[in-house]
Amino acid sequence: MSLKERLKDYKVFHWAYNLLHYKSLRHNKEAYRQYNIHKPLYGSVSSKDFPDKKSTAWLDVNDSLIVAPQKASFNSFDAATQEQIKNWSKDGYLILEKLFDEATCDTIDKEVERLVKSGAVQYTHDNKVMFANKLSQPIKEATHHPVLNSLLGFLLDKEVVPFQTLNFNYGSGQKAHSDSIHMTTYPLGYLIAAWIALEDIHPDSGPLFYYPGSHKLPYLLNDDFGNISNQFSLGNKSYADYEEVTQDIIEKEKLQSKIFLPKKGDVLVWHANLIHGGMPVVNPSLTRKSMVIHFYARDVIKYHEITERPSLMEED
């Protein structure tokens, strides 16, 4: 491990960085007060700071089949979406066909290409472009799609705010995981994601896979895979250790996966704790152009469990 990588484990460097970006931490101020978290906004935060590890989201503590149709706003959705909403508590995902038109998908793709060519963004080590919504007006507008945002707000019973976009040209090949190890909320359950197909997805391109119903399993947080931190440094477990424990859970629970093979403009929406990942890329010449948007509920504590850092976020 390099010196730079080792320094990342020491919380004092996180605190200093957070102080430099203090304005982007203010979104947590009211939620800290509401949930009696007595620590500075720039400080480390993890599940150890909270009294419980259960979701309080209304469709987690109630059955969507029963309670969703009782809300007046349920009638604002088309019949196909209503049926999927009713199954949300059981499945933890739903699919919206052709939510984005082809022109919008093409514009998003061209915007990412423009940003990369200009040097405004770069592909990460795992071949994705992050936070393009902060630099592109068309991509920012996509994160505020009225039908999508209305649906996500209904599913969480809270207003949602986009946190980040991830853009991919090729399959990620990412192993099975839950987003809540990366982007975490207190109370739990108030993250939600939308995966948008920017082209028809080929089976050999490394499509997305997911495990229906896996969101009902207990959240896998730092202590649950032995990633024990102290006051000054992070735990010594790696992300690979988290992936290994996740795979063990999949096998123990005998979870059955589904593969998402959408058409251009289709959207997969998934629960904060739904286990998912990317299939191996069989044909490297095939693209898998897509964009993921992660949304937080507005009035909850927003942080990153695996790094114990508060989310940096300026709402647009």
C-alpha positions as CSV (number, residue, x, y, z in Angstrom):
1,M,0.0,0.0,0.0
2,S,1.4,3.4,-1.0
3,L,1.8,6.3,1.5
4,K,-1.1,8.2,-0.1
5,E,-3.4,5.2,0.3
6,R,-2.4,4.8,4.0
7,L,-3.0,8.5,4.7
8,K,-6.6,8.0,3.4
9,D,-7.2,5.8,6.4
10,Y,-6.5,8.6,8.9
11,K,-9.6,10.6,9.8
12,V,-7.7,13.8,10.5
13,F,-7.1,14.3,6.8
14,H,-10.9,13.7,6.2
15,W,-11.7,16.4,8.8
16,A,-9.3,18.9,7.2
17,Y,-10.8,18.3,3.7
18,N,-14.3,18.6,5.0
19,L,-13.5,21.9,6.7
20,L,-12.3,23.2,3.3
21,H,-15.7,22.2,1.9
22,Y,-17.8,23.1,4.9
23,K,-20.5,24.8,2.8
24,S,-21.2,21.4,1.2
25,L,-21.9,19.8,4.6
26,R,-24.7,22.2,5.7
27,H,-27.3,19.9,4.2
28,N,-26.9,17.7,7.3
29,K,-27.2,20.5,9.9
30,E,-31.0,20.3,10.5
31,A,-31.0,16.5,10.3
32,Y,-28.2,16.3,13.0
33,R,-30.3,18.5,15.2
34,Q,-33.5,16.5,14.5
35,Y,-31.8,13.1,15.3
36,N,-29.7,14.5,18.3
37,I,-26.3,13.9,16.7
38,H,-23.9,16.0,18.8
39,K,-20.8,16.2,16.6
40,P,-19.4,18.7,14.2
41,L,-20.6,18.5,10.6
42,Y,-17.0,18.0,9.4
43,G,-16.4,15.1,11.7
44,S,-16.5,11.4,10.8
45,V,-19.9,9.7,10.9
46,S,-20.9,6.1,10.7
47,S,-23.6,3.6,11.7
48,K,-21.9,3.5,15.1
49,D,-23.3,7.0,15.8
50,F,-26.9,5.9,15.5
51,P,-29.2,3.8,17.8
52,D,-30.6,1.4,15.2
53,K,-29.9,-0.3,11.9
54,K,-33.4,-0.7,10.5
55,S,-35.2,1.3,7.8
56,T,-38.1,3.5,8.7
57,A,-39.2,4.1,5.1
58,W,-42.9,3.7,4.9
59,L,-42.9,1.0,2.3
60,D,-40.3,-0.9,4.3
61,V,-42.4,-0.9,7.5
62,N,-45.7,-1.3,5.7
63,D,-46.7,-3.5,2.7
64,S,-46.9,-1.4,-0.5
65,L,-49.6,-3.7,-1.8
66,I,-51.9,-2.5,1.0
67,V,-50.8,1.1,1.8
68,A,-49.6,2.5,-1.5
69,P,-53.1,2.6,-3.2
70,Q,-54.4,4.4,-0.1
71,K,-52.4,7.5,-0.9
72,A,-54.2,10.0,-3.2
73,S,-51.0,10.6,-5.3
74,F,-51.0,6.9,-6.2
75,N,-53.6,7.7,-8.8
76,S,-51.2,10.0,-10.7
77,F,-49.2,7.0,-12.0
78,D,-50.2,4.9,-15.0
79,A,-51.6,1.4,-14.4
80,A,-48.4,-0.4,-15.2
81,T,-46.4,1.7,-12.7
82,Q,-49.1,1.3,-10.1
83,E,-48.8,-2.5,-10.3
84,Q,-45.1,-2.3,-9.8
85,I,-45.4,0.2,-6.9
86,K,-47.7,-2.3,-5.2
87,N,-44.9,-4.9,-5.4
88,W,-42.2,-2.5,-4.2
89,S,-42.1,-3.9,-0.6
90,K,-41.7,-7.4,-2.0
91,D,-39.4,-6.8,-4.9
92,G,-37.4,-3.7,-4.1
93,Y,-37.2,-2.5,-7.8
94,L,-39.4,-1.4,-10.7
95,I,-38.9,-0.8,-14.4
96,L,-40.1,2.2,-16.4
97,E,-40.1,1.6,-20.1
98,K,-39.2,4.4,-22.5
99,L,-39.2,7.0,-19.7
100,F,-36.5,9.0,-21.6
101,D,-36.9,9.6,-25.3
102,E,-34.1,8.8,-27.7
103,A,-33.1,12.4,-28.3
104,T,-32.5,12.9,-24.5
105,C,-30.5,9.7,-24.3
106,D,-28.3,10.9,-27.3
107,T,-27.9,14.3,-25.7
108,I,-26.7,12.8,-22.4
109,D,-24.2,10.6,-24.3
110,K,-22.9,13.5,-26.3
111,E,-22.6,15.7,-23.2
112,V,-20.4,13.1,-21.5
113,E,-18.2,12.8,-24.6
114,R,-17.9,16.6,-24.7
115,L,-16.9,16.8,-21.0
116,V,-14.3,14.1,-21.4
117,K,-12.8,15.6,-24.6
118,S,-12.6,19.1,-22.9
119,G,-10.8,17.6,-19.9
120,A,-13.6,18.8,-17.5
121,V,-14.0,15.2,-16.4
122,Q,-12.0,12.0,-16.5
123,Y,-12.9,8.3,-16.4
124,T,-12.1,6.8,-13.0
125,H,-10.1,3.7,-12.5
126,D,-13.3,1.7,-12.9
127,N,-14.3,3.4,-16.1
128,K,-17.0,5.7,-15.1
129,V,-17.6,9.5,-15.2
130,M,-18.8,10.9,-11.9
131,F,-20.9,14.0,-11.2
132,A,-21.4,15.1,-14.8
133,N,-24.7,16.6,-13.6
134,K,-22.6,19.3,-11.9
135,L,-21.1,20.4,-15.3
136,S,-23.8,19.7,-17.8
137,Q,-27.2,21.5,-17.9
138,P,-28.9,18.7,-20.0
139,I,-27.7,16.0,-17.6
140,K,-28.7,18.1,-14.6
141,E,-32.2,18.4,-16.2
142,A,-32.3,14.6,-16.6
143,T,-31.8,14.3,-12.8
144,H,-34.9,16.4,-12.3
145,H,-37.2,14.5,-14.7
146,P,-40.7,15.3,-13.2
147,V,-42.2,11.8,-13.7
148,L,-39.1,10.1,-12.2
149,N,-38.8,12.5,-9.3
150,S,-42.5,12.2,-8.5
151,L,-42.2,8.4,-8.4
152,L,-39.1,8.4,-6.2
153,G,-40.7,10.9,-3.9
154,F,-43.8,8.6,-3.6
155,L,-41.7,5.5,-2.9
156,L,-39.8,7.3,-0.1
157,D,-42.7,9.5,1.0
158,K,-40.1,12.3,1.1
159,E,-38.8,14.9,-1.4
160,V,-35.7,13.5,-3.2
161,V,-32.6,15.4,-4.2
162,P,-30.0,14.1,-6.8
163,F,-26.6,13.4,-5.2
164,Q,-24.6,12.1,-8.1
165,T,-24.6,10.8,-11.6
166,L,-22.4,7.9,-12.9
167,N,-21.9,7.5,-16.6
168,F,-20.6,4.3,-18.2
169,N,-19.6,3.5,-21.8
170,Y,-18.9,-0.1,-21.0
171,G,-20.1,-2.7,-18.6
172,S,-18.7,-2.2,-15.1
173,G,-18.3,-5.9,-14.2
174,Q,-18.8,-4.7,-10.6
175,K,-19.4,-7.5,-8.0
176,A,-22.6,-7.8,-6.1
177,H,-23.2,-5.0,-3.6
178,S,-25.8,-2.7,-2.0
179,D,-25.5,1.0,-2.5
180,S,-25.9,1.6,1.2
181,I,-22.3,0.7,2.0
182,H,-21.3,3.6,-0.2
183,M,-24.1,6.2,0.2
184,T,-25.8,5.8,3.5
185,T,-28.6,7.5,5.4
186,Y,-30.0,7.8,8.9
187,P,-32.6,6.7,9.2
188,L,-31.7,3.9,6.8
189,G,-33.6,3.3,3.6
190,Y,-33.7,6.9,2.3
191,L,-31.4,6.4,-0.7
192,I,-32.8,5.4,-4.1
193,A,-31.3,4.8,-7.5
194,A,-32.3,5.1,-11.2
195,W,-30.3,3.3,-13.9
196,I,-31.0,4.7,-17.4
197,A,-30.2,2.8,-20.6
198,L,-28.7,5.2,-23.1
199,E,-28.8,2.5,-25.8
200,D,-30.3,-1.0,-26.3
201,I,-28.3,-3.3,-24.0
202,H,-26.8,-6.4,-25.4
203,P,-26.5,-9.6,-23.3
204,D,-22.7,-9.8,-24.0
205,S,-22.0,-6.2,-22.9
206,G,-21.9,-6.9,-19.2
207,P,-25.5,-6.0,-18.3
208,L,-26.8,-5.2,-14.9
209,F,-27.9,-8.0,-12.6
210,Y,-30.0,-7.7,-9.4
211,Y,-31.5,-9.8,-6.7
212,P,-35.3,-9.2,-6.3
213,G,-36.3,-9.1,-2.6
214,S,-32.7,-8.8,-1.3
215,H,-33.5,-5.3,0.0
216,K,-35.3,-7.0,2.9
217,L,-32.1,-8.5,4.2
218,P,-30.3,-6.7,7.1
219,Y,-28.1,-3.8,6.0
220,L,-24.5,-4.9,5.7
221,L,-22.5,-2.1,7.4
222,N,-18.9,-1.7,8.6
223,D,-19.2,-3.6,11.9
224,D,-21.0,-6.5,10.1
225,F,-17.9,-7.4,8.0
226,G,-15.4,-6.6,10.8
227,N,-14.4,-3.2,9.5
228,I,-13.9,-1.8,12.9
229,S,-12.6,1.8,13.1
230,N,-11.4,3.8,16.0
231,Q,-11.4,7.5,16.9
232,F,-8.5,8.3,14.5
233,S,-8.4,5.8,11.7
234,L,-10.7,3.7,9.6
235,G,-11.0,-0.1,9.9
236,N,-8.5,-2.4,8.2
237,K,-10.9,-4.4,6.1
238,S,-11.0,-3.7,2.3
239,Y,-13.8,-3.4,-0.1
240,A,-13.0,-6.8,-1.3
241,D,-13.8,-8.1,2.1
242,Y,-17.2,-6.5,1.9
243,E,-17.8,-8.1,-1.5
244,E,-16.8,-11.5,-0.2
245,V,-19.3,-11.3,2.7
246,T,-22.0,-10.1,0.4
247,Q,-21.4,-13.1,-1.9
248,D,-21.6,-15.4,1.2
249,I,-25.0,-13.9,2.0
250,I,-26.2,-14.4,-1.5
251,E,-25.3,-18.1,-1.3
252,K,-26.6,-18.6,2.2
253,E,-29.9,-17.0,1.3
254,K,-30.1,-18.8,-2.1
255,L,-30.9,-15.5,-3.8
256,Q,-31.9,-15.7,-7.5
257,S,-30.7,-13.0,-9.8
258,K,-32.3,-11.3,-12.7
259,I,-30.5,-9.7,-15.6
260,F,-31.7,-6.3,-16.9
261,L,-31.7,-6.1,-20.7
262,P,-33.4,-2.8,-21.4
263,K,-34.2,-0.9,-24.5
264,K,-32.9,2.7,-25.0
265,G,-34.6,5.0,-22.6
266,D,-35.8,2.3,-20.1
267,V,-35.1,2.9,-16.4
268,L,-34.5,0.5,-13.5
269,V,-35.3,2.0,-10.1
270,W,-34.0,0.2,-7.1
271,H,-34.1,0.3,-3.3
272,A,-31.2,1.5,-1.2
273,N,-30.4,-2.0,0.0
274,L,-31.1,-4.0,-3.2
275,I,-28.1,-6.2,-4.1
276,H,-26.9,-5.7,-7.7
277,G,-23.9,-5.6,-9.9
278,G,-22.5,-5.9,-13.4
279,M,-22.3,-9.2,-15.3
280,P,-18.9,-10.1,-16.9
281,V,-18.3,-8.5,-20.2
282,V,-18.3,-11.3,-22.8
283,N,-17.6,-9.1,-25.8
284,P,-15.3,-6.1,-25.0
285,S,-16.2,-4.4,-28.3
286,L,-19.8,-3.9,-27.2
287,T,-20.7,-0.7,-25.4
288,R,-23.2,-0.5,-22.5
289,K,-23.9,3.2,-22.4
290,S,-25.9,4.0,-19.3
291,M,-26.3,6.6,-16.5
292,V,-27.0,6.0,-12.9
293,I,-28.5,8.7,-10.7
294,H,-28.4,8.3,-6.9
295,F,-30.9,10.3,-4.9
296,Y,-31.1,11.0,-1.2
297,A,-34.3,12.0,0.6
298,R,-33.8,15.7,1.5
299,D,-34.3,15.7,5.3
300,V,-32.1,12.8,6.5
301,I,-28.5,12.4,7.5
302,K,-26.4,11.6,4.4
303,Y,-23.0,10.0,4.6
304,H,-20.7,7.3,3.4
305,E,-20.5,4.3,5.7
306,I,-17.4,2.6,4.2
307,T,-15.3,5.8,4.6
308,E,-17.2,7.3,7.5
309,R,-17.4,10.6,5.8
310,P,-20.4,12.9,5.5
311,S,-21.6,13.5,2.0
312,L,-20.5,16.7,0.3
313,M,-23.5,18.0,-1.4
314,E,-24.7,21.3,-2.8
315,E,-28.3,21.0,-3.8
316,D,-29.2,22.4,-7.2
